[in-house]
Amino acid sequence: MNRRLGTLAAVGALTLGATGAGTAAASAPSSAGSGHTTATAELFATNNTATITDPADPRLKTRLVRFDHEVRNIIRTHGAKAGDSTLLDGVFWSSDLKKATYERSREFDVNHVSAAGLHHIADVIRKQYKQESVLTFRHLPRTSPETNAVDIEATGVTSRELHDALLADPEARDELGGGSVTARDGRLILIAPLADLPLAKKFVGELGVDWNKAKVRYGAEEFVGG
């Protein structure tokens, strides 16, 4: 990714299993409930190198099928297990252009991987597809000293709504950078620094989402190469 995914994009012991990953319904900060994945980690990546400012750009229609297969192979080749992959529509704020930019990407679930291994895989992907950075998110208990971010997910959000909310909230667009929506079922994925959780909560409300129905997962984010 070329910029924070807030995420889109999105990152204990060195070897982390899925058991013990912190997942919570927004209304219940304890480790209860479940998110969309029980993977060890998530990796957000694209093969796009262009800056796209037109939401009608045909490049935003790609399904990244070949890219999906190639990245899964990279994950396996470097000793991890590739889980599910989800096609995303990303909306990000460019402080340089002073406008929103758009990006098709994929979120990859990664299992049986250490922190160092995940970093290495992301760096391989970054170099192969000429990206400035690749976002990773390792699922960790909320109380882990490594936990520095949250993965917020909520249904019923469109990329247009995400775009409009970013433009209407200067603080959110400057601090969070943007986010992603799953192309198939309109599920918001917002990776945010733990310190920005109050801001992220406010922003999710501006999207019309009931915070009590959102899923919040804790972990460690890293922009590899960024």
MARNUMI-819293 format. One line per field, with one value per residue: x, y, z of N, C-alpha, C in turn; residue number from 1. Coordinates in pm, whole numbers. Example, Ala and Ser with C-alpha at 12.3 -4.5 7.8 and 13.67 -1.06 7.14 Angstrom:
residues 2
n.c1: 1319|1285;
n.c2: -569|-225;
n.c3: 780|708;
ca.c1: 1230|1367;
ca.c2: -450|-106;
ca.c3: 780|714;
c.c1: 1320|1290;
c.c2: -330|3;
c.c3: 780|787;
seq: 1|2;
//
This chain:
residues 226
n.c1: 83|38|-17|-151|-386|-571|-696|-790|-526|-284|-58|289|430|701|619|295|-19|-359|-524|-619|-606|-711|-1044|-1335|-1673|-1783|-1927|-1854|-1573|-1423|-1263|-1457|-1694|-1661|-1462|-1420|-1232|-1012|-749|-389|-273|-317|-272|-237|-250|-161|-124|-117|28|-36|-177|-503|-773|-1027|-1337|-1469|-1283|-1174|-982|-1041|-1216|-1096|-1046|-825|-734|-517|-313|-396|-350|-73|27|-62|96|351|326|305|546|730|705|467|110|-140|-448|-789|-875|-966|-1137|-1096|-1227|-1066|-1054|-877|-721|-537|-294|-123|-244|-481|-725|-949|-829|-836|-838|-802|-757|-629|-705|-523|-543|-314|-155|16|262|543|620|848|854|618|675|888|760|579|762|880|661|616|849|835|606|651|577|530|484|362|86|60|-118|-111|-292|-351|-369|-565|-428|-162|180|270|56|-75|-270|-600|-842|-1117|-1436|-1734|-2064|-2261|-2165|-2076|-1834|-1870|-2002|-1797|-1608|-1750|-1775|-1509|-1437|-1597|-1496|-1228|-1037|-1048|-972|-714|-582|-656|-646|-783|-979|-1112|-1355|-1522|-1551|-1752|-1956|-1988|-1853|-1702|-1356|-1132|-824|-669|-452|-408|-418|-584|-838|-1074|-1127|-1164|-1393|-1579|-1576|-1674|-1933|-2018|-2043|-2280|-2295|-2385|-2209|-2214|-2258|-2038|-1726|-1438|-1102|-793|-443|-118|-2|189|359|523|820|738;
n.c2: -119|231|412|487|242|276|152|-33|-153|-478|-591|-1158|-1395|-1456|-1650|-1681|-1816|-1867|-1893|-1707|-1460|-1125|-1049|-857|-760|-431|-322|-471|-487|-705|-1024|-1140|-1268|-1267|-1213|-1167|-1351|-1611|-1607|-1604|-1365|-1072|-948|-672|-583|-470|-471|-243|54|305|634|676|879|897|764|613|490|233|54|2|-200|-442|-780|-885|-1151|-1309|-1190|-1259|-1540|-1539|-1406|-1576|-1793|-1687|-1653|-1921|-2023|-1906|-2028|-1998|-2039|-1991|-1833|-1734|-1496|-1163|-940|-593|-256|35|357|649|932|1183|1389|1541|1575|1676|1549|1265|934|620|261|-74|-365|-649|-837|-1064|-1359|-1492|-1771|-1962|-1822|-1629|-1313|-1204|-1358|-1279|-1011|-1046|-1177|-976|-784|-907|-916|-642|-557|-712|-619|-354|-164|108|47|-227|-327|-494|-688|-826|-1047|-1008|-1051|-813|-711|-747|-641|-572|-490|-242|-140|-144|-350|-268|-369|-355|-401|-306|-75|142|212|467|596|584|748|998|1041|1068|1306|1481|1490|1628|1571|1291|1205|1303|1181|906|835|674|396|65|-119|-424|-574|-751|-771|-529|-464|-276|-226|-117|-27|99|307|224|440|609|513|635|838|681|544|754|823|589|602|824|711|592|358|136|142|-56|-281|-321|-496|-531|-590|-660|-589|-587|-349|-299|-105|-225|-137|117;
n.c3: 0|-63|128|458|560|739|719|461|465|720|1299|2399|2210|1978|1791|1702|1764|1650|1871|2150|2034|2048|2038|2019|2071|2003|2208|2421|2582|2667|2587|2391|2150|1787|1496|1139|1083|1199|1177|1223|1143|934|605|398|65|-269|-628|-761|-885|-954|-901|-831|-885|-976|-913|-1099|-1252|-1467|-1377|-1119|-1120|-1140|-1036|-926|-948|-1046|-900|-644|-646|-684|-454|-251|-310|-254|22|106|8|172|414|565|619|387|423|387|125|62|-147|-178|-171|-154|5|30|180|24|129|-18|-272|-190|-206|-238|-294|-472|-451|-554|-372|-185|108|291|477|707|840|1097|1136|1233|1394|1276|1045|915|864|685|467|389|305|88|-87|-113|-250|-485|-612|-634|-432|-199|66|267|449|759|1003|1310|1506|1845|2205|2387|2604|2547|2542|2293|2148|1945|1788|1637|1474|1316|1226|1036|917|625|487|225|-36|-133|78|263|138|140|415|492|359|496|750|861|1064|1093|835|822|1037|1042|776|591|468|405|213|184|-131|-201|0|137|384|626|681|902|1000|1276|1475|1818|1993|1856|1885|2007|1815|1587|1664|1671|1400|1278|1373|1228|983|1002|1142|1400|1686|1881|1738|1589|1525|1714|1701|1852|1813|1648|1430|1129|896|651|513|495;
ca.c1: 0|112|-56|-218|-516|-656|-745|-803|-508|-328|9|299|556|730|532|162|-128|-487|-580|-577|-614|-816|-1158|-1442|-1778|-1749|-1996|-1801|-1429|-1357|-1233|-1575|-1737|-1572|-1453|-1439|-1123|-939|-612|-283|-244|-371|-177|-311|-156|-211|-19|-135|131|-87|-263|-634|-859|-1161|-1401|-1519|-1169|-1195|-885|-1101|-1305|-1019|-1068|-694|-733|-380|-241|-438|-277|71|58|-79|215|460|304|340|688|810|685|341|-8|-231|-590|-881|-837|-1087|-1121|-1131|-1230|-1008|-1066|-772|-704|-404|-267|-53|-340|-598|-846|-952|-778|-905|-748|-843|-653|-676|-663|-487|-523|-188|-149|141|368|597|626|958|815|519|748|964|666|531|870|892|549|641|952|794|501|696|494|602|472|256|36|29|-185|-105|-392|-290|-458|-575|-332|-24|261|293|-66|-66|-370|-727|-905|-1259|-1514|-1878|-2137|-2352|-2095|-2032|-1715|-1915|-2025|-1665|-1554|-1820|-1743|-1372|-1436|-1670|-1428|-1085|-953|-1043|-896|-573|-525|-680|-596|-879|-1019|-1153|-1484|-1517|-1620|-1868|-2068|-1996|-1808|-1594|-1236|-1058|-712|-636|-368|-483|-437|-689|-963|-1189|-1154|-1219|-1530|-1660|-1584|-1765|-2067|-2050|-2078|-2412|-2281|-2406|-2082|-2237|-2262|-1908|-1632|-1307|-998|-670|-322|-3|9|321|371|653|879|686;
ca.c2: 0|355|501|418|185|308|47|-50|-161|-358|-527|-1254|-1454|-1438|-1737|-1656|-1895|-1796|-1894|-1595|-1332|-1047|-1010|-814|-672|-296|-294|-557|-483|-831|-1107|-1217|-1242|-1316|-1131|-1243|-1447|-1658|-1620|-1546|-1229|-1026|-874|-593|-554|-450|-462|-113|155|434|711|681|978|887|642|536|435|90|-28|-31|-315|-565|-869|-923|-1297|-1358|-1137|-1345|-1666|-1514|-1373|-1700|-1874|-1624|-1685|-2063|-2044|-1854|-2106|-1973|-2099|-1890|-1854|-1669|-1368|-1082|-827|-469|-124|128|501|709|1076|1227|1525|1611|1611|1736|1482|1122|842|491|150|-213|-441|-771|-873|-1206|-1420|-1566|-1856|-2030|-1729|-1546|-1170|-1185|-1420|-1194|-894|-1087|-1201|-846|-715|-973|-867|-500|-544|-774|-540|-215|-85|184|-29|-328|-325|-620|-678|-952|-1053|-1025|-1016|-670|-673|-773|-519|-542|-440|-99|-102|-217|-383|-243|-418|-329|-426|-204|48|146|294|606|648|602|868|1117|1060|1120|1446|1562|1487|1653|1504|1149|1180|1332|1089|766|819|611|261|-21|-186|-547|-555|-839|-758|-399|-468|-183|-272|2|-52|228|301|211|575|677|440|726|903|579|518|866|814|480|655|914|624|537|225|122|97|-177|-395|-334|-590|-470|-689|-594|-649|-502|-313|-256|-70|-279|-57|254;
ca.c3: 0|-70|237|570|529|851|699|405|475|811|1242|2298|2171|1837|1717|1755|1709|1649|2004|2234|1965|2114|1957|2108|2021|2049|2332|2527|2564|2700|2471|2354|2015|1683|1377|1016|1063|1316|1131|1303|1099|807|522|301|-43|-404|-731|-826|-858|-1002|-812|-895|-820|-1035|-866|-1214|-1325|-1491|-1302|-989|-1140|-1142|-922|-874|-935|-1060|-784|-533|-656|-668|-314|-174|-334|-179|163|127|-21|283|535|636|559|331|451|292|66|42|-237|-109|-234|-59|-15|112|163|-14|177|-126|-376|-125|-253|-211|-395|-467|-479|-537|-304|-122|242|297|608|713|958|1129|1098|1341|1363|1180|919|852|814|567|358|343|236|-43|-169|-140|-353|-611|-677|-637|-342|-97|190|278|587|826|1132|1385|1612|1977|2315|2413|2707|2505|2531|2152|2087|1917|1689|1637|1348|1334|1113|1050|793|577|448|86|-58|-149|212|323|74|187|556|499|318|594|879|839|1163|1061|713|846|1135|1006|639|502|505|294|219|106|-258|-218|94|201|523|653|751|940|1090|1335|1594|1942|2049|1781|1897|2022|1687|1498|1709|1623|1255|1247|1395|1117|872|1027|1200|1544|1742|1958|1646|1523|1584|1739|1727|1892|1758|1616|1288|1080|754|612|408|502;
c.c1: 87|82|-127|-354|-617|-696|-732|-769|-450|-310|-71|439|578|643|394|62|-255|-548|-527|-577|-732|-923|-1268|-1549|-1751|-1814|-1942|-1652|-1357|-1337|-1350|-1614|-1638|-1573|-1467|-1335|-1064|-792|-515|-266|-316|-264|-257|-216|-229|-93|-28|-24|86|-167|-396|-725|-1002|-1227|-1458|-1407|-1186|-1096|-939|-1199|-1229|-1046|-937|-681|-591|-294|-272|-356|-128|108|40|44|336|447|347|489|776|766|559|228|-102|-375|-676|-822|-965|-1056|-1175|-1136|-1181|-1032|-969|-758|-559|-384|-195|-151|-461|-728|-837|-892|-841|-809|-818|-727|-712|-621|-640|-475|-398|-183|-10|261|413|593|733|922|714|583|822|873|615|638|893|784|572|740|904|694|527|606|581|598|359|215|13|-39|-183|-207|-327|-395|-456|-466|-187|55|290|171|-60|-175|-497|-772|-1056|-1333|-1662|-1945|-2219|-2289|-2054|-1908|-1753|-1939|-1893|-1600|-1616|-1786|-1602|-1367|-1501|-1599|-1277|-995|-939|-958|-747|-508|-540|-638|-697|-913|-1059|-1288|-1474|-1604|-1749|-1985|-2069|-1964|-1689|-1479|-1150|-950|-666|-541|-454|-513|-549|-824|-1083|-1227|-1217|-1364|-1623|-1682|-1679|-1910|-2112|-2085|-2215|-2411|-2307|-2280|-2098|-2242|-2131|-1823|-1497|-1210|-868|-549|-212|0|154|309|510|707|837|762;
c.c2: 126|448|421|366|215|184|39|-84|-192|-442|-434|-1299|-1431|-1527|-1730|-1745|-1815|-1792|-1779|-1463|-1255|-1004|-968|-742|-535|-263|-375|-568|-611|-914|-1198|-1181|-1296|-1222|-1217|-1352|-1489|-1675|-1559|-1398|-1199|-944|-804|-549|-534|-457|-330|-16|295|502|733|776|974|758|555|476|284|0|-68|-147|-448|-649|-924|-1074|-1352|-1313|-1222|-1474|-1647|-1487|-1496|-1789|-1819|-1660|-1828|-2087|-2003|-1910|-2083|-2043|-1988|-1927|-1789|-1539|-1293|-961|-700|-349|-24|273|566|857|1109|1370|1607|1662|1685|1678|1333|1044|705|380|16|-288|-571|-782|-1023|-1250|-1506|-1642|-1916|-1945|-1651|-1400|-1142|-1242|-1337|-1070|-929|-1108|-1069|-772|-775|-923|-721|-483|-598|-688|-390|-122|-6|111|-129|-331|-467|-592|-815|-947|-1090|-1000|-866|-624|-698|-642|-480|-482|-288|-50|-185|-240|-372|-288|-397|-347|-305|-72|38|233|441|671|674|729|995|1146|1114|1268|1536|1571|1505|1581|1356|1123|1206|1228|942|737|762|472|184|-82|-312|-533|-636|-804|-629|-401|-375|-254|-149|-37|83|209|296|348|651|605|533|796|804|548|629|857|703|524|747|836|560|399|231|63|-34|-302|-413|-438|-520|-580|-615|-666|-548|-477|-277|-221|-110|-201|88|339;
c.c3: 0|47|344|526|638|921|774|532|564|828|1314|2269|2023|1750|1779|1687|1713|1788|2085|2163|2021|2017|2051|2030|2079|2182|2449|2512|2603|2576|2438|2213|1915|1566|1254|1001|1196|1280|1231|1272|969|735|414|190|-175|-500|-806|-788|-902|-892|-884|-818|-872|-989|-978|-1297|-1343|-1417|-1165|-1000|-1139|-1018|-865|-852|-945|-942|-660|-533|-630|-522|-225|-189|-259|-31|192|108|95|418|614|562|514|362|345|239|33|-45|-171|-203|-130|-98|82|81|130|32|71|-232|-321|-180|-220|-327|-369|-504|-459|-473|-252|20|244|442|604|846|975|1088|1221|1300|1258|1045|843|792|685|446|300|263|98|-137|-208|-255|-487|-685|-670|-556|-244|36|178|424|638|959|1198|1497|1744|2085|2339|2509|2668|2496|2387|2084|2071|1823|1708|1494|1372|1209|1140|915|751|540|301|73|-78|-13|284|268|132|334|573|464|423|729|860|939|1131|938|734|937|1095|863|543|551|382|321|134|-17|-268|-127|174|349|539|723|775|1040|1143|1452|1719|2004|1979|1791|1920|1892|1589|1535|1661|1472|1211|1268|1283|991|891|1089|1351|1605|1820|1870|1569|1596|1598|1777|1754|1834|1732|1466|1255|932|710|492|412|600;
seq: 1|2|3|4|5|6|7|8|9|10|11|12|13|14|15|16|17|18|19|20|21|22|23|24|25|26|27|28|29|30|31|32|33|34|35|36|37|38|39|40|41|42|43|44|45|46|47|48|49|50|51|52|53|54|55|56|57|58|59|60|61|62|63|64|65|66|67|68|69|70|71|72|73|74|75|76|77|78|79|80|81|82|83|84|85|86|87|88|89|90|91|92|93|94|95|96|97|98|99|100|101|102|103|104|105|106|107|108|109|110|111|112|113|114|115|116|117|118|119|120|121|122|123|124|125|126|127|128|129|130|131|132|133|134|135|136|137|138|139|140|141|142|143|144|145|146|147|148|149|150|151|152|153|154|155|156|157|158|159|160|161|162|163|164|165|166|167|168|169|170|171|172|173|174|175|176|177|178|179|180|181|182|183|184|185|186|187|188|189|190|191|192|193|194|195|196|197|198|199|200|201|202|203|204|205|206|207|208|209|210|211|212|213|214|215|216|217|218|219|220|221|222|223|224|225|226;
//
